[in-house]
């Protein structure tokens, strides 16, 4: 293998790794989106009045 072939093989390996990283990133984003709870479906936190120190 001369220098040009070695560089193209390394470049090809880097391209494959970059494609695998991108595919993994997309899978993680898709999984996170599937697990996400829309803000409209969450409830507002209401403070527990028992902890207000006698201000009933």
N, CA, C and O atoms as a Tripos MOL2 file, in Angstrom:
@<TRIPOS>MOLECULE
protein
  224   223    56     0     0
PROTEIN
NO_CHARGES

@<TRIPOS>ATOM
      1 N           0.8420   -1.1820    0.0000 N.3       1 UNK1
      2 CA          0.0000    0.0000    0.0000 C.3       1 UNK1
      3 C           0.8850    1.2410    0.0000 C.2       1 UNK1
      4 O           1.7410    1.3880    0.8730 O.2       1 UNK1
      5 N           0.6940    2.1170   -0.9460 N.am      2 UNK2
      6 CA          1.4720    3.3540   -0.9120 C.3       2 UNK2
      7 C           0.7530    4.3970   -0.0430 C.2       2 UNK2
      8 O          -0.3150    4.1200    0.5040 O.2       2 UNK2
      9 N           1.3290    5.5720    0.0800 N.am      3 UNK3
     10 CA          0.7800    6.5910    0.9750 C.3       3 UNK3
     11 C          -0.6260    7.0150    0.6170 C.2       3 UNK3
     12 O          -1.4390    7.2530    1.5110 O.2       3 UNK3
     13 N          -0.9410    7.1180   -0.6680 N.am      4 UNK4
     14 CA         -2.2700    7.5590   -1.0970 C.3       4 UNK4
     15 C          -3.3350    6.5380   -0.7180 C.2       4 UNK4
     16 O          -4.4010    6.9050   -0.2240 O.2       4 UNK4
     17 N          -3.0530    5.2640   -0.9480 N.am      5 UNK5
     18 CA         -4.0200    4.2150   -0.6010 C.3       5 UNK5
     19 C          -4.2250    4.1490    0.9070 C.2       5 UNK5
     20 O          -5.3480    3.9530    1.3730 O.2       5 UNK5
     21 N          -3.1580    4.3110    1.6660 N.am      6 UNK6
     22 CA         -3.2580    4.2670    3.1210 C.3       6 UNK6
     23 C          -4.1200    5.4260    3.6160 C.2       6 UNK6
     24 O          -4.9550    5.2490    4.5030 O.2       6 UNK6
     25 N          -3.9170    6.6150    3.0400 N.am      7 UNK7
     26 CA         -4.7170    7.7800    3.4360 C.3       7 UNK7
     27 C          -6.1850    7.5990    3.0840 C.2       7 UNK7
     28 O          -7.0570    7.9770    3.8670 O.2       7 UNK7
     29 N          -6.4770    7.0210    1.9080 N.am      8 UNK8
     30 CA         -7.8690    6.8300    1.5230 C.3       8 UNK8
     31 C          -8.5310    5.7570    2.3900 C.2       8 UNK8
     32 O          -9.7200    5.8550    2.6930 O.2       8 UNK8
     33 N          -7.7710    4.7360    2.7900 N.am      9 UNK9
     34 CA         -8.3240    3.7180    3.6830 C.3       9 UNK9
     35 C          -8.6210    4.3160    5.0510 C.2       9 UNK9
     36 O          -9.6580    4.0270    5.6470 O.2       9 UNK9
     37 N          -7.7170    5.1470    5.5460 N.am     10 UNK10
     38 CA         -7.9390    5.8090    6.8300 C.3      10 UNK10
     39 C          -9.1330    6.7570    6.7240 C.2      10 UNK10
     40 O          -9.9750    6.8120    7.6210 O.2      10 UNK10
     41 N          -9.1960    7.4910    5.6340 N.am     11 UNK11
     42 CA        -10.3030    8.4100    5.4220 C.3      11 UNK11
     43 C         -11.6260    7.6440    5.3740 C.2      11 UNK11
     44 O         -12.6260    8.0870    5.9400 O.2      11 UNK11
     45 N         -11.6290    6.4990    4.6990 N.am     12 UNK12
     46 CA        -12.8420    5.6720    4.6170 C.3      12 UNK12
     47 C         -13.2400    5.1820    6.0090 C.2      12 UNK12
     48 O         -14.4220    5.1860    6.3530 O.2      12 UNK12
     49 N         -12.2680    4.7630    6.8050 N.am     13 UNK13
     50 CA        -12.5520    4.3270    8.1740 C.3      13 UNK13
     51 C         -13.1470    5.4490    9.0030 C.2      13 UNK13
     52 O         -14.0760    5.2310    9.7800 O.2      13 UNK13
     53 N         -12.6090    6.6550    8.8360 N.am     14 UNK14
     54 CA        -13.1450    7.8020    9.5630 C.3      14 UNK14
     55 C         -14.5620    8.1210    9.1070 C.2      14 UNK14
     56 O         -15.4030    8.5120    9.9170 O.2      14 UNK14
     57 N         -14.8300    7.9580    7.8200 N.am     15 UNK15
     58 CA        -16.1800    8.2020    7.2990 C.3      15 UNK15
     59 C         -17.1660    7.1940    7.8930 C.2      15 UNK15
     60 O         -18.2880    7.5540    8.2490 O.2      15 UNK15
     61 N         -16.7470    5.9420    7.9960 N.am     16 UNK16
     62 CA        -17.6160    4.9110    8.5720 C.3      16 UNK16
     63 C         -17.8960    5.2220   10.0370 C.2      16 UNK16
     64 O         -19.0340    5.1120   10.4930 O.2      16 UNK16
     65 N         -16.8530    5.6120   10.7760 N.am     17 UNK17
     66 CA        -17.0440    5.9530   12.1880 C.3      17 UNK17
     67 C         -17.9730    7.1480   12.3500 C.2      17 UNK17
     68 O         -18.8250    7.1630   13.2390 O.2      17 UNK17
     69 N         -17.8100    8.1410   11.4970 N.am     18 UNK18
     70 CA        -18.6700    9.3210   11.5730 C.3      18 UNK18
     71 C         -20.1230    8.9420   11.2800 C.2      18 UNK18
     72 O         -21.0430    9.4410   11.9290 O.2      18 UNK18
     73 N         -20.3230    8.0650   10.3060 N.am     19 UNK19
     74 CA        -21.6850    7.6280    9.9770 C.3      19 UNK19
     75 C         -22.2950    6.8400   11.1360 C.2      19 UNK19
     76 O         -23.4790    6.9870   11.4380 O.2      19 UNK19
     77 N         -21.4820    6.0060   11.7790 N.am     20 UNK20
     78 CA        -21.9840    5.2400   12.9340 C.3      20 UNK20
     79 C         -22.3340    6.1610   14.0910 C.2      20 UNK20
     80 O         -23.3520    5.9660   14.7550 O.2      20 UNK20
     81 N         -21.4880    7.1750   14.3400 N.am     21 UNK21
     82 CA        -21.7930    8.1450   15.4080 C.3      21 UNK21
     83 C         -23.0820    8.8970   15.1150 C.2      21 UNK21
     84 O         -23.8990    9.1040   16.0120 O.2      21 UNK21
     85 N         -23.2660    9.3040   13.8710 N.am     22 UNK22
     86 CA        -24.4780   10.0240   13.4830 C.3      22 UNK22
     87 C         -25.7110    9.1410   13.6560 C.2      22 UNK22
     88 O         -26.7440    9.6060   14.1350 O.2      22 UNK22
     89 N         -25.6080    7.8640   13.2670 N.am     23 UNK23
     90 CA        -26.7350    6.9410   13.4190 C.3      23 UNK23
     91 C         -27.0600    6.7420   14.9000 C.2      23 UNK23
     92 O         -28.2300    6.7000   15.2810 O.2      23 UNK23
     93 N         -26.0300    6.6190   15.7320 N.am     24 UNK24
     94 CA        -26.2520    6.4540   17.1720 C.3      24 UNK24
     95 C         -26.8990    7.7120   17.7580 C.2      24 UNK24
     96 O         -27.7920    7.6190   18.6010 O.2      24 UNK24
     97 N         -26.4460    8.8860   17.3100 N.am     25 UNK25
     98 CA        -27.0250   10.1490   17.7960 C.3      25 UNK25
     99 C         -28.5060   10.2340   17.4360 C.2      25 UNK25
    100 O         -29.3330   10.6400   18.2520 O.2      25 UNK25
    101 N         -28.8290    9.8430   16.1990 N.am     26 UNK26
    102 CA        -30.2310    9.8810   15.7730 C.3      26 UNK26
    103 C         -31.0890    8.8970   16.5720 C.2      26 UNK26
    104 O         -32.2280    9.2040   16.9230 O.2      26 UNK26
    105 N         -30.5330    7.7080   16.8590 N.am     27 UNK27
    106 CA        -31.2830    6.7350   17.6720 C.3      27 UNK27
    107 C         -31.5400    7.2820   19.0690 C.2      27 UNK27
    108 O         -32.6460    7.1510   19.5930 O.2      27 UNK27
    109 N         -30.5250    7.8940   19.6740 N.am     28 UNK28
    110 CA        -30.6970    8.4560   21.0150 C.3      28 UNK28
    111 C         -31.7210    9.5840   21.0260 C.2      28 UNK28
    112 O         -32.5450    9.6700   21.9360 O.2      28 UNK28
    113 N         -31.6700   10.4470   20.0200 N.am     29 UNK29
    114 CA        -32.6490   11.5390   19.9430 C.3      29 UNK29
    115 C         -34.0610   11.0050   19.7520 C.2      29 UNK29
    116 O         -35.0050   11.5150   20.3550 O.2      29 UNK29
    117 N         -34.2100    9.9880   18.9210 N.am     30 UNK30
    118 CA        -35.5330    9.3990   18.6960 C.3      30 UNK30
    119 C         -36.0570    8.7590   19.9810 C.2      30 UNK30
    120 O         -37.2400    8.8770   20.3000 O.2      30 UNK30
    121 N         -35.1680    8.0780   20.7200 N.am     31 UNK31
    122 CA        -35.5810    7.4490   21.9810 C.3      31 UNK31
    123 C         -35.9600    8.5100   23.0120 C.2      31 UNK31
    124 O         -36.9500    8.3580   23.7270 O.2      31 UNK31
    125 N         -35.1760    9.5810   23.0880 N.am     32 UNK32
    126 CA        -35.4840   10.6480   24.0390 C.3      32 UNK32
    127 C         -36.8070   11.3200   23.6920 C.2      32 UNK32
    128 O         -37.5870   11.6470   24.5850 O.2      32 UNK32
    129 N         -37.0640   11.5250   22.4160 N.am     33 UNK33
    130 CA        -38.3220   12.1380   21.9860 C.3      33 UNK33
    131 C         -39.5040   11.2260   22.3240 C.2      33 UNK33
    132 O         -40.5690   11.7060   22.7140 O.2      33 UNK33
    133 N         -39.3190    9.9200   22.1760 N.am     34 UNK34
    134 CA        -40.4020    8.9830   22.4900 C.3      34 UNK34
    135 C         -40.7000    8.9740   23.9880 C.2      34 UNK34
    136 O         -41.8460    8.7710   24.3900 O.2      34 UNK34
    137 N         -39.6660    9.1940   24.8230 N.am     35 UNK35
    138 CA        -39.8380    9.1780   26.2780 C.3      35 UNK35
    139 C         -40.2940   10.5240   26.8380 C.2      35 UNK35
    140 O         -40.6900   10.6140   28.0000 O.2      35 UNK35
    141 N         -40.2380   11.5640   26.0150 N.am     36 UNK36
    142 CA        -40.5440   12.9210   26.4790 C.3      36 UNK36
    143 C         -42.0270   13.0520   26.8310 C.2      36 UNK36
    144 O         -42.8930   12.5240   26.1330 O.2      36 UNK36
    145 N         -42.2990   13.7600   27.9180 N.am     37 UNK37
    146 CA        -43.6760   14.0490   28.3240 C.3      37 UNK37
    147 C         -43.9580   15.4990   27.9480 C.2      37 UNK37
    148 O         -43.2610   16.4030   28.4080 O.2      37 UNK37
    149 N         -44.9640   15.7290   27.1230 N.am     38 UNK38
    150 CA        -45.2740   17.1120   26.7380 C.3      38 UNK38
    151 C         -45.6220   17.9690   27.9570 C.2      38 UNK38
    152 O         -46.2210   17.4760   28.9130 O.2      38 UNK38
    153 N         -45.2520   19.2330   27.9220 N.am     39 UNK39
    154 CA        -45.4890   20.1390   29.0500 C.3      39 UNK39
    155 C         -46.9690   20.2270   29.3870 C.2      39 UNK39
    156 O         -47.3270   20.4080   30.5510 O.2      39 UNK39
    157 N         -47.8340   20.1010   28.3830 N.am     40 UNK40
    158 CA        -49.2660   20.2030   28.6320 C.3      40 UNK40
    159 C         -49.7860   19.0500   29.5100 C.2      40 UNK40
    160 O         -50.8200   19.1750   30.1650 O.2      40 UNK40
    161 N         -49.0550   17.9320   29.5100 N.am     41 UNK41
    162 CA        -49.5020   16.7690   30.2730 C.3      41 UNK41
    163 C         -48.9340   16.7190   31.6820 C.2      41 UNK41
    164 O         -49.2890   15.8330   32.4590 O.2      41 UNK41
    165 N         -48.0650   17.6490   32.0190 N.am     42 UNK42
    166 CA        -47.4900   17.6560   33.3640 C.3      42 UNK42
    167 C         -48.3760   18.4930   34.2710 C.2      42 UNK42
    168 O         -49.1150   19.3580   33.8000 O.2      42 UNK42
    169 N         -48.3050   18.2400   35.5510 N.am     43 UNK43
    170 CA        -49.1010   19.0110   36.5100 C.3      43 UNK43
    171 C         -48.2080   20.0360   37.1910 C.2      43 UNK43
    172 O         -47.0060   19.8200   37.3510 O.2      43 UNK43
    173 N         -48.7890   21.1210   37.5770 N.am     44 UNK44
    174 CA        -48.0430   22.1760   38.2560 C.3      44 UNK44
    175 C         -47.8090   21.7620   39.6990 C.2      44 UNK44
    176 O         -48.7110   21.2530   40.3640 O.2      44 UNK44
    177 N         -46.6020   21.9830   40.1740 N.am     45 UNK45
    178 CA        -46.2720   21.6430   41.5600 C.3      45 UNK45
    179 C         -46.9890   22.6200   42.4920 C.2      45 UNK45
    180 O         -46.9450   23.8330   42.2850 O.2      45 UNK45
    181 N         -47.6390   22.0890   43.5040 N.am     46 UNK46
    182 CA        -48.3340   22.9090   44.4900 C.3      46 UNK46
    183 C         -47.6260   22.7040   45.8190 C.2      46 UNK46
    184 O         -47.4750   21.5650   46.2610 O.2      46 UNK46
    185 N         -47.1870   23.7800   46.4690 N.am     47 UNK47
    186 CA        -46.4660   23.6280   47.7360 C.3      47 UNK47
    187 C         -47.3540   23.0030   48.8050 C.2      47 UNK47
    188 O         -48.5570   23.2550   48.8660 O.2      47 UNK47
    189 N         -46.7340   22.1880   49.6410 N.am     48 UNK48
    190 CA        -47.4390   21.5320   50.7320 C.3      48 UNK48
    191 C         -47.5800   22.5310   51.8770 C.2      48 UNK48
    192 O         -46.5840   22.9520   52.4650 O.2      48 UNK48
    193 N         -48.8120   22.9050   52.1890 N.am     49 UNK49
    194 CA        -49.0570   23.9350   53.2000 C.3      49 UNK49
    195 C         -48.6450   23.5030   54.6020 C.2      49 UNK49
    196 O         -48.4770   24.3530   55.4770 O.2      49 UNK49
    197 N         -48.4800   22.2110   54.8350 N.am     50 UNK50
    198 CA        -48.0930   21.7560   56.1700 C.3      50 UNK50
    199 C         -46.7140   22.2830   56.5640 C.2      50 UNK50
    200 O         -46.4210   22.3660   57.7570 O.2      50 UNK50
    201 N         -45.8790   22.6330   55.6280 N.am     51 UNK51
    202 CA        -44.5030   23.0300   55.9060 C.3      51 UNK51
    203 C         -44.3620   24.5440   56.0450 C.2      51 UNK51
    204 O         -43.2370   25.0440   56.0660 O.2      51 UNK51
    205 N         -45.4460   25.2770   56.1390 N.am     52 UNK52
    206 CA        -45.3600   26.7280   56.2160 C.3      52 UNK52
    207 C         -45.1770   27.2550   57.6410 C.2      52 UNK52
    208 O         -45.1940   28.4690   57.8440 O.2      52 UNK52
    209 N         -45.0080   26.4060   58.6000 N.am     53 UNK53
    210 CA        -44.6930   26.8400   59.9620 C.3      53 UNK53
    211 C         -45.8170   27.5580   60.6760 C.2      53 UNK53
    212 O         -45.6090   28.6540   61.1980 O.2      53 UNK53
    213 N         -47.0110   26.9700   60.7150 N.am     54 UNK54
    214 CA        -48.1020   27.5040   61.5120 C.3      54 UNK54
    215 C         -48.8820   28.6260   60.8630 C.2      54 UNK54
    216 O         -49.6360   29.3070   61.5590 O.2      54 UNK54
    217 N         -48.7450   28.8520   59.5880 N.am     55 UNK55
    218 CA        -49.5070   29.9130   58.9290 C.3      55 UNK55
    219 C         -50.7730   29.3380   58.3020 C.2      55 UNK55
    220 O         -51.0660   29.6410   57.1460 O.2      55 UNK55
    221 N         -51.5190   28.5320   59.0150 N.am     56 UNK56
    222 CA        -52.7160   27.8600   58.4670 C.3      56 UNK56
    223 C         -53.8410   28.8380   58.3440 C.2      56 UNK56
    224 O         -54.9310   28.4720   57.9050 O.2      56 UNK56
@<TRIPOS>BOND
     1     1     2 1
     2     2     3 1
     3     3     4 2
     4     3     5 am
     5     5     6 1
     6     6     7 1
     7     7     8 2
     8     7     9 am
     9     9    10 1
    10    10    11 1
    11    11    12 2
    12    11    13 am
    13    13    14 1
    14    14    15 1
    15    15    16 2
    16    15    17 am
    17    17    18 1
    18    18    19 1
    19    19    20 2
    20    19    21 am
    21    21    22 1
    22    22    23 1
    23    23    24 2
    24    23    25 am
    25    25    26 1
    26    26    27 1
    27    27    28 2
    28    27    29 am
    29    29    30 1
    30    30    31 1
    31    31    32 2
    32    31    33 am
    33    33    34 1
    34    34    35 1
    35    35    36 2
    36    35    37 am
    37    37    38 1
    38    38    39 1
    39    39    40 2
    40    39    41 am
    41    41    42 1
    42    42    43 1
    43    43    44 2
    44    43    45 am
    45    45    46 1
    46    46    47 1
    47    47    48 2
    48    47    49 am
    49    49    50 1
    50    50    51 1
    51    51    52 2
    52    51    53 am
    53    53    54 1
    54    54    55 1
    55    55    56 2
    56    55    57 am
    57    57    58 1
    58    58    59 1
    59    59    60 2
    60    59    61 am
    61    61    62 1
    62    62    63 1
    63    63    64 2
    64    63    65 am
    65    65    66 1
    66    66    67 1
    67    67    68 2
    68    67    69 am
    69    69    70 1
    70    70    71 1
    71    71    72 2
    72    71    73 am
    73    73    74 1
    74    74    75 1
    75    75    76 2
    76    75    77 am
    77    77    78 1
    78    78    79 1
    79    79    80 2
    80    79    81 am
    81    81    82 1
    82    82    83 1
    83    83    84 2
    84    83    85 am
    85    85    86 1
    86    86    87 1
    87    87    88 2
    88    87    89 am
    89    89    90 1
    90    90    91 1
    91    91    92 2
    92    91    93 am
    93    93    94 1
    94    94    95 1
    95    95    96 2
    96    95    97 am
    97    97    98 1
    98    98    99 1
    99    99   100 2
   100    99   101 am
   101   101   102 1
   102   102   103 1
   103   103   104 2
   104   103   105 am
   105   105   106 1
   106   106   107 1
   107   107   108 2
   108   107   109 am
   109   109   110 1
   110   110   111 1
   111   111   112 2
   112   111   113 am
   113   113   114 1
   114   114   115 1
   115   115   116 2
   116   115   117 am
   117   117   118 1
   118   118   119 1
   119   119   120 2
   120   119   121 am
   121   121   122 1
   122   122   123 1
   123   123   124 2
   124   123   125 am
   125   125   126 1
   126   126   127 1
   127   127   128 2
   128   127   129 am
   129   129   130 1
   130   130   131 1
   131   131   132 2
   132   131   133 am
   133   133   134 1
   134   134   135 1
   135   135   136 2
   136   135   137 am
   137   137   138 1
   138   138   139 1
   139   139   140 2
   140   139   141 am
   141   141   142 1
   142   142   143 1
   143   143   144 2
   144   143   145 am
   145   145   146 1
   146   146   147 1
   147   147   148 2
   148   147   149 am
   149   149   150 1
   150   150   151 1
   151   151   152 2
   152   151   153 am
   153   153   154 1
   154   154   155 1
   155   155   156 2
   156   155   157 am
   157   157   158 1
   158   158   159 1
   159   159   160 2
   160   159   161 am
   161   161   162 1
   162   162   163 1
   163   163   164 2
   164   163   165 am
   165   165   166 1
   166   166   167 1
   167   167   168 2
   168   167   169 am
   169   169   170 1
   170   170   171 1
   171   171   172 2
   172   171   173 am
   173   173   174 1
   174   174   175 1
   175   175   176 2
   176   175   177 am
   177   177   178 1
   178   178   179 1
   179   179   180 2
   180   179   181 am
   181   181   182 1
   182   182   183 1
   183   183   184 2
   184   183   185 am
   185   185   186 1
   186   186   187 1
   187   187   188 2
   188   187   189 am
   189   189   190 1
   190   190   191 1
   191   191   192 2
   192   191   193 am
   193   193   194 1
   194   194   195 1
   195   195   196 2
   196   195   197 am
   197   197   198 1
   198   198   199 1
   199   199   200 2
   200   199   201 am
   201   201   202 1
   202   202   203 1
   203   203   204 2
   204   203   205 am
   205   205   206 1
   206   206   207 1
   207   207   208 2
   208   207   209 am
   209   209   210 1
   210   210   211 1
   211   211   212 2
   212   211   213 am
   213   213   214 1
   214   214   215 1
   215   215   216 2
   216   215   217 am
   217   217   218 1
   218   218   219 1
   219   219   220 2
   220   219   221 am
   221   221   222 1
   222   222   223 1
   223   223   224 2
@<TRIPOS>SUBSTRUCTURE
     1 UNK1         2 RESIDUE 1 A UNK
     2 UNK2         6 RESIDUE 1 A UNK
     3 UNK3        10 RESIDUE 1 A UNK
     4 UNK4        14 RESIDUE 1 A UNK
     5 UNK5        18 RESIDUE 1 A UNK
     6 UNK6        22 RESIDUE 1 A UNK
     7 UNK7        26 RESIDUE 1 A UNK
     8 UNK8        30 RESIDUE 1 A UNK
     9 UNK9        34 RESIDUE 1 A UNK
    10 UNK10       38 RESIDUE 1 A UNK
    11 UNK11       42 RESIDUE 1 A UNK
    12 UNK12       46 RESIDUE 1 A UNK
    13 UNK13       50 RESIDUE 1 A UNK
    14 UNK14       54 RESIDUE 1 A UNK
    15 UNK15       58 RESIDUE 1 A UNK
    16 UNK16       62 RESIDUE 1 A UNK
    17 UNK17       66 RESIDUE 1 A UNK
    18 UNK18       70 RESIDUE 1 A UNK
    19 UNK19       74 RESIDUE 1 A UNK
    20 UNK20       78 RESIDUE 1 A UNK
    21 UNK21       82 RESIDUE 1 A UNK
    22 UNK22       86 RESIDUE 1 A UNK
    23 UNK23       90 RESIDUE 1 A UNK
    24 UNK24       94 RESIDUE 1 A UNK
    25 UNK25       98 RESIDUE 1 A UNK
    26 UNK26      102 RESIDUE 1 A UNK
    27 UNK27      106 RESIDUE 1 A UNK
    28 UNK28      110 RESIDUE 1 A UNK
    29 UNK29      114 RESIDUE 1 A UNK
    30 UNK30      118 RESIDUE 1 A UNK
    31 UNK31      122 RESIDUE 1 A UNK
    32 UNK32      126 RESIDUE 1 A UNK
    33 UNK33      130 RESIDUE 1 A UNK
    34 UNK34      134 RESIDUE 1 A UNK
    35 UNK35      138 RESIDUE 1 A UNK
    36 UNK36      142 RESIDUE 1 A UNK
    37 UNK37      146 RESIDUE 1 A UNK
    38 UNK38      150 RESIDUE 1 A UNK
    39 UNK39      154 RESIDUE 1 A UNK
    40 UNK40      158 RESIDUE 1 A UNK
    41 UNK41      162 RESIDUE 1 A UNK
    42 UNK42      166 RESIDUE 1 A UNK
    43 UNK43      170 RESIDUE 1 A UNK
    44 UNK44      174 RESIDUE 1 A UNK
    45 UNK45      178 RESIDUE 1 A UNK
    46 UNK46      182 RESIDUE 1 A UNK
    47 UNK47      186 RESIDUE 1 A UNK
    48 UNK48      190 RESIDUE 1 A UNK
    49 UNK49      194 RESIDUE 1 A UNK
    50 UNK50      198 RESIDUE 1 A UNK
    51 UNK51      202 RESIDUE 1 A UNK
    52 UNK52      206 RESIDUE 1 A UNK
    53 UNK53      210 RESIDUE 1 A UNK
    54 UNK54      214 RESIDUE 1 A UNK
    55 UNK55      218 RESIDUE 1 A UNK
    56 UNK56      222 RESIDUE 1 A UNK
